[in-house]
Amino acid sequence: MGVMRIGHASLKVMDMAEAVRHYEKVIGMKTTMQDKQGNVYLKCWDEWDKYSLVLTPSDQAGLNHVAYKVQHDADLDALRQRIEAYGISTTMLPEGTMPATGRMLQFDLPSGHEMRLYATKEFVGTDVGSVNPDPWPDDIKGAGAHWLDHCLLMCELDPETGVNKVAENTRFVMECLDFGLAEQVMVGPDSRIQAATWLYRTTTPHDIAFVGGPRRGLHHISFFLDSWHDVLKSADIMAKNKVRIDVAPTRHGITRGETIYFFDPSGNRNETFAGLGYLTQPDRPVTTWTEDHMGSGIFYHTGELVPSFTEVYT
């Protein structure tokens, strides 16, 4: 029982045509459907479910919800009991609430972010199929992202008042959804404040992450690439398409990932991420970064934080 992996992210965008162009031409996704409300659904070439990204028209940017896939439909009922026993209310949304998707368990994380769990989504297959497949498709576009990899959520953190939604979210997903803690940043007197966490359900360094800030929001959604060379190529593609780049290609100390951060036309931050870094296992010790080394944890090469990285998010 429990979460298998990230399923999709639903983002608010202010110019649908520009947003679709960005995610198709720059990221390399394909539009799989559009509903009567004007929402657009997209997937990457190496994903087999019908969509991993939902774009909804809005007058502002940001996250509607993030959804994770569970293995069996019955898991939704078991997880509902566990979540409600924890003290968080839930709603079971019926099949068809979202196109091509079964029923969904809807609830808010302690930080206030909406999360959904589901077990079934229409299977469409990868672009190379499952029988004698080629390593990549011939019509790959842009960065050629393989799949939606993870998301990072900004959570309210105020040491003066004692509010720490990073720690609350971390405890909740570990106790109720069986996530494991891969890495954390500890700050403050005696390093007692958990200011950021990276958690996993698969064997990659993180499937979700929480970072403290002055308000709740979306920091970024991330797409997986094969290698450092692919990260560099994605930067070239962004430059060619006049994409606003936040952080040029570099390496994280945390997760050891190779990365570039940039924004979609509405201001939602994206990441292309390569390098699995290490395998997460239940008995792997948690990696802890202290406040004096936080710069190296985020940007290993320079060891210096980029102000926009923590100050700008939707």
MIKOLVO-511669 format. One line per field, with one value per residue (C-alpha): x, z, y; chain; residue number from 1. Coordinates in nm, 4 decimals. Example, Ala and Ser with C-alpha at 12.3 -4.5 7.8 and 13.67 -1.06 7.14 Angstrom:
<atoms>
c1 [1.2300_1.3670]
c3 [0.7800_0.7140]
c2 [-0.4500_-0.1060]
c [A_A]
k [1_2]
</atoms>
This chain:
<atoms>
c1 [0.0000_0.1059_0.2224_0.4150_0.5252_0.4225_0.1254_0.0612_0.0803_-0.1997_-0.0733_-0.2486_-0.1345_-0.2304_-0.1799_-0.2761_-0.1347_0.2047_0.2044_0.1284_0.3973_0.6485_0.5757_0.5656_0.8539_1.0910_1.0203_0.9247_0.5839_0.2850_-0.0724_-0.2973_-0.6344_-0.8236_-1.1503_-1.4567_-1.3293_-1.0200_-0.7789_-0.4932_-0.3369_0.0178_0.2618_0.6301_0.7453_0.8583_0.5394_0.2650_-0.0355_-0.2427_-0.1043_0.1358_0.0715_-0.2568_-0.2661_-0.5698_-0.6549_-0.6264_-0.5447_-0.2465_0.0241_0.0643_-0.0287_-0.3810_-0.2798_-0.0193_-0.1276_0.0492_-0.0390_-0.1034_-0.0840_-0.4365_-0.7747_-0.8321_-0.5255_-0.7302_-0.9717_-0.6920_-0.5010_-0.8174_-0.8570_-0.4936_-0.5042_-0.8276_-0.6956_-0.3992_-0.6456_-0.6712_-1.0086_-1.0425_-1.2857_-1.3247_-1.3757_-1.5661_-1.4249_-1.4342_-1.3797_-1.0679_-1.0695_-0.9346_-0.8780_-1.0408_-1.1595_-0.9241_-0.8614_-0.8360_-0.6887_-0.4650_-0.1155_-0.0494_0.1028_-0.2279_-0.1155_-0.3780_-0.2732_-0.4644_-0.4092_-0.5441_-0.4939_-0.6063_-0.5482_-0.5968_-0.2976_-0.1705_0.1836_0.5219_0.6181_0.8500_0.6106_0.6744_0.7797_1.1332_1.1440_1.3988_1.5834_1.4118_1.1486_1.2294_1.0052_1.1506_1.1293_1.2991_1.4705_1.3046_1.2122_1.1480_0.8953_0.7668_1.0077_0.9160_0.7892_0.9190_0.6642_0.7347_0.5963_0.5454_0.8357_0.8626_1.1022_0.9844_0.6278_0.7219_0.5357_0.7186_0.5082_0.8185_0.8460_0.4686_0.4503_0.7522_0.6060_0.2699_0.3975_0.6314_0.3696_0.0673_0.2050_0.5210_0.7681_1.1296_1.3540_1.6610_1.8081_1.7346_1.8622_1.8786_1.9168_1.8910_2.0316_2.1843_2.0505_1.7106_1.4891_1.4082_1.4083_1.4008_1.3452_1.3721_1.1576_1.1170_0.8842_1.0790_1.4555_1.5520_1.6683_1.3287_0.9736_0.8663_1.0514_0.9524_1.1417_1.0600_0.9620_0.7414_0.4334_0.2911_0.3510_0.5002_0.8759_0.9093_0.8081_1.0935_1.1414_1.3944_1.6715_1.9353_2.2607_2.4552_2.4852_2.1045_2.0836_2.3270_2.1285_1.8093_1.9761_2.0584_1.6945_1.5813_1.8201_1.6955_1.3368_1.4080_1.3035_1.3699_1.6458_1.6697_1.9821_2.2161_2.3321_2.5011_2.5079_2.3235_2.5100_2.1733_2.0627_2.3820_2.1521_2.2515_2.0091_1.8859_1.5979_1.3783_1.0261_0.7277_0.5574_0.3281_0.6148_0.5844_0.9368_1.0475_1.3565_1.5266_1.7063_1.9573_2.1655_1.9978_2.2638_2.2201_1.9685_1.7361_1.6668_1.4798_1.8046_1.9986_2.1108_1.9582_2.1951_2.1930_2.3144_2.3877_2.3078_2.6706_2.6896_2.3422_2.4841_2.6929_2.3951_2.1816_2.4502_2.7569_2.9909_2.9715_2.8475_2.6373_2.2605_2.0901_1.8379_1.5632_1.5833_1.4187_1.2442_1.0610_0.7890_0.4212]
c3 [0.0000_-0.0516_-0.3085_-0.6104_-0.7803_-0.8895_-1.1275_-1.2447_-1.1561_-1.2312_-1.3002_-1.3486_-1.6577_-1.7850_-2.1594_-2.2657_-2.6177_-2.4914_-2.2115_-2.4490_-2.6865_-2.3991_-2.2696_-2.6185_-2.7879_-2.4941_-2.2634_-2.5458_-2.4179_-2.6336_-2.5900_-2.5436_-2.4945_-2.4147_-2.2218_-2.2535_-1.9778_-2.1816_-1.9704_-2.1676_-2.0798_-2.1778_-2.1366_-2.1946_-2.4484_-2.1897_-1.9812_-2.0351_-1.8658_-2.0602_-1.8973_-1.6325_-1.6657_-1.6645_-1.7652_-1.6496_-1.7657_-1.4889_-1.4199_-1.2084_-1.2027_-0.9425_-0.8429_-0.8369_-0.6990_-0.7241_-0.7636_-0.6796_-0.8066_-0.5759_-0.6806_-0.6096_-0.5945_-0.2500_-0.1282_-0.1524_0.1135_0.3433_0.3023_0.3625_0.7010_0.7869_0.6809_0.8660_1.1779_1.1550_1.1752_0.8145_0.6399_0.2970_0.0060_-0.2320_-0.5795_-0.8108_-1.1247_-1.4119_-1.1984_-1.4093_-1.7616_-1.8110_-1.4362_-1.1696_-0.8332_-0.6414_-0.2729_-0.2189_0.0880_0.1934_0.3285_0.6626_0.4562_0.2740_-0.0637_-0.2271_-0.2922_-0.4661_-0.4788_-0.7510_-0.8734_-1.2362_-1.5395_-1.9050_-2.0415_-2.3765_-2.3756_-2.4306_-2.7678_-2.8317_-2.7170_-2.4954_-2.7514_-2.8941_-2.8296_-2.9628_-2.6965_-2.8009_-3.0553_-3.3921_-3.3450_-3.0147_-2.9618_-2.7427_-2.4339_-2.4886_-2.1222_-2.0268_-1.7491_-1.4787_-1.1984_-0.8824_-0.7386_-0.4698_-0.2545_-0.0574_0.2943_0.5597_0.8030_1.0775_1.3613_1.5671_1.5894_1.5817_1.2553_1.0573_0.7829_0.6358_0.9440_0.9593_0.5938_0.6347_0.9342_0.7607_0.4340_0.6221_0.8694_0.6393_0.2883_0.3719_0.2177_0.3247_0.4150_0.1903_0.2816_0.5047_0.5867_0.9575_1.0688_1.3754_1.7266_1.7615_1.4099_1.5511_1.2796_0.9825_0.7039_0.3944_0.3209_0.0214_0.0361_-0.1785_-0.2619_-0.5601_-0.5596_-0.6719_-0.4265_-0.4139_-0.5405_-0.3423_-0.1512_0.0993_0.1563_0.4079_0.3069_0.4086_0.2314_0.0732_-0.2977_-0.5791_-0.6176_-0.9234_-1.1126_-1.2540_-1.5675_-1.5959_-1.8566_-1.9188_-1.8669_-1.8072_-2.1849_-2.2089_-1.9392_-2.1398_-2.4586_-2.2777_-2.1870_-2.5550_-2.6434_-2.3806_-2.5149_-2.8701_-2.7520_-2.5291_-2.2142_-1.8882_-1.7156_-1.3375_-1.2699_-1.5500_-1.5668_-1.2466_-0.9887_-0.6616_-0.3575_-0.2272_-0.4389_-0.6511_-0.9394_-1.2507_-1.3067_-1.4785_-1.3490_-1.5731_-1.5968_-1.8151_-1.9760_-1.6730_-1.4241_-1.2970_-1.2331_-1.4187_-1.3815_-1.6099_-1.3878_-1.4666_-1.2709_-1.0290_-0.7744_-0.5623_-0.4859_-0.1938_0.0216_0.3532_0.5419_0.3775_0.6376_0.6054_0.4624_0.6714_0.5574_0.8131_0.7727_0.7092_0.4132_0.2701_-0.0277_-0.1344_-0.0799_-0.3257_-0.5738_-0.5240_-0.7709_-0.6328_-0.2825_-0.3084_-0.3029_-0.5862_-0.4246_-0.6761_-0.5910_-0.2525_-0.3096_-0.6396_-0.6642_-0.7505]
c2 [0.0000_0.3569_0.6051_0.4739_0.7965_1.1440_1.1328_1.4861_1.8529_2.0990_2.4503_2.7823_2.9741_3.3183_3.2683_2.9184_2.9377_3.0556_2.7975_2.5104_2.6332_2.6388_2.2908_2.1409_2.3238_2.3764_2.0812_1.8468_1.7362_1.6433_1.7597_1.4577_1.6279_1.9469_1.9567_2.1811_2.4108_2.4918_2.2862_2.1301_1.7932_1.6947_1.4068_1.3366_1.0778_0.8223_0.8333_0.5771_0.7368_0.9888_1.3033_1.4290_1.8023_1.9921_2.3585_2.5565_2.9095_3.1694_3.5326_3.4285_3.1621_2.8893_2.5367_2.3987_2.0604_1.7879_1.4252_1.1007_0.7566_0.4613_0.0979_-0.0283_0.1399_-0.0140_0.1769_0.4958_0.3717_0.2549_0.5805_0.7811_0.6134_0.6761_1.0433_1.1171_0.9414_1.1781_1.4673_1.5831_1.5844_1.4252_1.4149_1.1221_1.2651_1.0300_0.8737_1.1180_1.4288_1.4606_1.3163_0.9644_0.9286_0.7137_0.8334_1.0595_1.1146_1.4900_1.6613_1.9483_1.9020_2.0748_2.3580_2.4089_2.2714_2.0512_1.6935_1.4181_1.0439_0.8179_0.4627_0.4608_0.6797_0.5905_0.4012_0.5291_0.3904_0.5515_0.6949_0.3998_0.1289_-0.1719_-0.4348_-0.4154_-0.0394_0.2067_0.4089_0.7320_0.8428_0.9985_1.3033_1.4209_1.7980_2.0548_1.9210_1.5836_1.5409_1.1797_1.2346_1.4650_1.3826_1.5738_1.8987_2.1332_2.3154_2.6308_2.6075_2.8723_2.8886_3.1512_3.0630_3.3611_3.2301_2.8632_2.7987_2.5308_2.3775_2.2081_1.9899_1.9351_1.8296_1.6043_1.4250_1.3836_1.2327_1.0002_0.8769_0.8642_0.8136_0.6143_0.8573_0.8274_1.1199_1.1433_1.4826_1.7790_2.1267_2.2106_2.5729_2.7941_2.7497_2.4023_2.3214_2.2332_2.3852_2.1621_2.4215_2.1972_1.8297_1.5971_1.2845_0.9766_0.6899_0.5551_0.4940_0.8457_1.1141_1.2836_1.2601_1.5665_1.8371_2.1061_2.4320_2.7035_3.0535_3.3458_3.2094_2.8952_2.8403_2.6382_2.6564_2.4323_2.1239_1.9178_1.7101_1.4287_1.4189_1.1538_1.3397_1.6579_1.6963_1.6962_1.9647_2.1786_2.1198_2.2193_2.5500_2.6034_2.5389_2.7886_3.0516_2.9932_3.0378_3.3410_3.1558_3.3369_3.1374_3.1616_2.9529_2.8422_2.4782_2.3674_2.0878_2.0502_1.9256_1.8097_1.5077_1.5486_1.6389_1.8348_2.1165_2.4285_2.6439_2.8570_2.9953_2.9216_3.2256_3.2704_3.2649_2.9077_2.7799_2.4659_2.2527_2.0060_1.7581_1.4848_1.2412_1.0036_1.0972_0.7888_0.5166_0.5750_0.2718_0.2450_0.1834_0.4677_0.7262_1.0721_1.3327_1.6506_1.9924_2.2618_2.6292_2.7276_2.4864_2.5494_2.7433_2.4446_2.2179_2.4124_2.5244_2.3116_2.4826_2.8371_2.7663_3.0816_3.1119_3.2986_3.5386_3.4645_3.0956_3.1484_3.4796_3.4196_3.1574_3.1287]
c [A_A_A_A_A_A_A_A_A_A_A_A_A_A_A_A_A_A_A_A_A_A_A_A_A_A_A_A_A_A_A_A_A_A_A_A_A_A_A_A_A_A_A_A_A_A_A_A_A_A_A_A_A_A_A_A_A_A_A_A_A_A_A_A_A_A_A_A_A_A_A_A_A_A_A_A_A_A_A_A_A_A_A_A_A_A_A_A_A_A_A_A_A_A_A_A_A_A_A_A_A_A_A_A_A_A_A_A_A_A_A_A_A_A_A_A_A_A_A_A_A_A_A_A_A_A_A_A_A_A_A_A_A_A_A_A_A_A_A_A_A_A_A_A_A_A_A_A_A_A_A_A_A_A_A_A_A_A_A_A_A_A_A_A_A_A_A_A_A_A_A_A_A_A_A_A_A_A_A_A_A_A_A_A_A_A_A_A_A_A_A_A_A_A_A_A_A_A_A_A_A_A_A_A_A_A_A_A_A_A_A_A_A_A_A_A_A_A_A_A_A_A_A_A_A_A_A_A_A_A_A_A_A_A_A_A_A_A_A_A_A_A_A_A_A_A_A_A_A_A_A_A_A_A_A_A_A_A_A_A_A_A_A_A_A_A_A_A_A_A_A_A_A_A_A_A_A_A_A_A_A_A_A_A_A_A_A_A_A_A_A_A_A_A_A_A_A_A_A_A_A_A_A_A_A_A_A_A_A_A_A_A_A_A]
k [1_2_3_4_5_6_7_8_9_10_11_12_13_14_15_16_17_18_19_20_21_22_23_24_25_26_27_28_29_30_31_32_33_34_35_36_37_38_39_40_41_42_43_44_45_46_47_48_49_50_51_52_53_54_55_56_57_58_59_60_61_62_63_64_65_66_67_68_69_70_71_72_73_74_75_76_77_78_79_80_81_82_83_84_85_86_87_88_89_90_91_92_93_94_95_96_97_98_99_100_101_102_103_104_105_106_107_108_109_110_111_112_113_114_115_116_117_118_119_120_121_122_123_124_125_126_127_128_129_130_131_132_133_134_135_136_137_138_139_140_141_142_143_144_145_146_147_148_149_150_151_152_153_154_155_156_157_158_159_160_161_162_163_164_165_166_167_168_169_170_171_172_173_174_175_176_177_178_179_180_181_182_183_184_185_186_187_188_189_190_191_192_193_194_195_196_197_198_199_200_201_202_203_204_205_206_207_208_209_210_211_212_213_214_215_216_217_218_219_220_221_222_223_224_225_226_227_228_229_230_231_232_233_234_235_236_237_238_239_240_241_242_243_244_245_246_247_248_249_250_251_252_253_254_255_256_257_258_259_260_261_262_263_264_265_266_267_268_269_270_271_272_273_274_275_276_277_278_279_280_281_282_283_284_285_286_287_288_289_290_291_292_293_294_295_296_297_298_299_300_301_302_303_304_305_306_307_308_309_310_311_312_313_314]
</atoms>
